[in-house]
Structures are given as structure tokens and as C-alpha cells.
Amino acid sequence: MFEPLKDSPLNILDVGAATGIQKHWAPWLPYLRVNGLEPRPEEWKWLNENALPNVTYHNWGLSNACKMEKLFVTNKPTASGFFQPNPRYAEFMPARTFGVNKVVWIDCLTYPAFLEHCGLPAQHVIKLDTQGSERLILDTLTAAHWQQLLAVEVEVSFVPLYAGQCLFPEVHGLLTAKGFTLIKLDRHGYWTHRGNFMKTGVGVRDPLTPFFHGDALYVKLLGAEDLVSQPDLLRYLLICRIYGLEDQARFVAAGAGIELGWSPYTLSERMMIFTKRCVPGARALRLLVKRLMKSRAWGTAT
């Protein structure tokens, strides 16, 4: 159903693209145009050499003004940003990851200036992972840019892991004021004292440690009447498909008088339903696996 989008694609801007495109975008690349920004020349060169079809990378940073910005490069490059790691949280932020090994100056543009410089239209989806400068970037969007924007993936922080960074209330307040709804908030993992890190979902119960930061998904909840053209409708349904918003997709499709051709359940949910119905002793097996994972999780957390 998304074939028409090959000529009118869903435009995605990836700000902080050092690790390449998001996995959930990959199956839909024929219908996307992804532009990524990576200010560090080494990473930008590698990304360009390994770029997938319909993906372009640019050697710029985004900020709240067109200027040179100081970038604090950390031992783990993806933790680099415009703000220095906050020594107050040094016990949770090990030097092997957050230690600053050099400071460089990078060229930065505002969002409008970047679009104009590259001849790009206003984007439909923006992903921001810039270690605390996300609000500075969003503040440069004009009313016309906000009108075209349908979804925002953004890293949010609840404590100032970087000195001077923006925090969740600032980002959340701006996005909700612009008509977005918080759909999902994923915790990265668990930083413990002495700088140990454990990913979520490795046991029956994840440990209770401070909720420092995570990835948030914001989407405009629209109706069919808000999507005036077929490309607009298909792009919105594709966003719902990418992010698993089946209920919202069905609501919009019903309003537009079209039938969706995908299941309301994810693959993992379908597998769980099948297991519950068809596999004898499945509940006991699941409990055993959870117990094993729990013991493994506590063993690796110390």
C-alpha cells in the first residue's frame, strides 16, 4: 500500500547519526529519505562509505545558531556533546565512557539553515540524540516546520548528566505545546554505583536505580480529516506502521475508508499467543526461563 511513497517519501532527519540508521527504519527504506548529521569527520566518512540506499549523511552539527560550537569528545564517541559530563554524577558515569579525551570545534547550522543549505523540504520525522542540546535544536523550528513534523524520537534526561543540558520537562513541555503526545518512554538501562551498566529486560524484575535518561517517542495523534492528500495519509500510516501504532493506524484508516493489511499484533505478541494456546506446559517453561534470566541478571550486576 505504500508504493506511491517511492515518489513522495517520508522524510526523516537523524541528528546524531553516529551508529547509522535506526533498526526500525530499515525495512521501510524504499519509502523513506533519511538525512543524517554527524559532525565528527571520521564517523561521517565511515557512514558515507557504508550508507544504504535513500540515506545521505552530512558533516554538520545542529544548534540554536549558525556558528562554531565546542564539542567535548568522550572516550565513547556516542556520548560526546556540547556540554561537559557533570562531575556530580561521576560515580554513575565511568571515565571509560564519559571521560573527555579532547575538545574540537565543529561547524553548526540551525534546522532552517540546514534545510536551506541542502535544498531539503521540511521533515516529517526527526530523531534527536545530541546529549542535552535537543531543546536548543527544536527551538529553531518555524511554525511551517512544526506543521509538517509528525513524529519526534528524542533522547531525554531526568538529571543533568551533562552540566547545563536541557532536561525532560523542557523537551516534553515544548512538544506537547506543539500538539504532540508522548507515546513511549524507553529506559536505556540501569547505571549503578561504581559505573556498572545493565540493560533493561534481562530478568524478571529490573533493579530499582535512578532513572537518568531514556528514549522518548512523540507523535501527533491525527484523524483522517487532518490528512488532506493521499501522500499525507500514507506517510502518516507508515509512521504508525514503523512505530507499532496499530490502533491509531486503524482509527485513521477507518476514517479514510480504507482497509489495512497488517495484524494488530507484533510478531512477539503473536508468538506469545501461539505459545499460550498450543504448547503444553508453556507457562512453566516461561517461568523457568525468567528465573534463569533473573539469576543471570543479578550475577552480572555486581
Summary of the structure (lengths in Angstrom):
residues: 302
radius of gyration: 21.0
end to end distance: 49.8
largest distance: 64.0
contacts: 890
relative contact order: 0.12
helix: 40%
strand: 23%
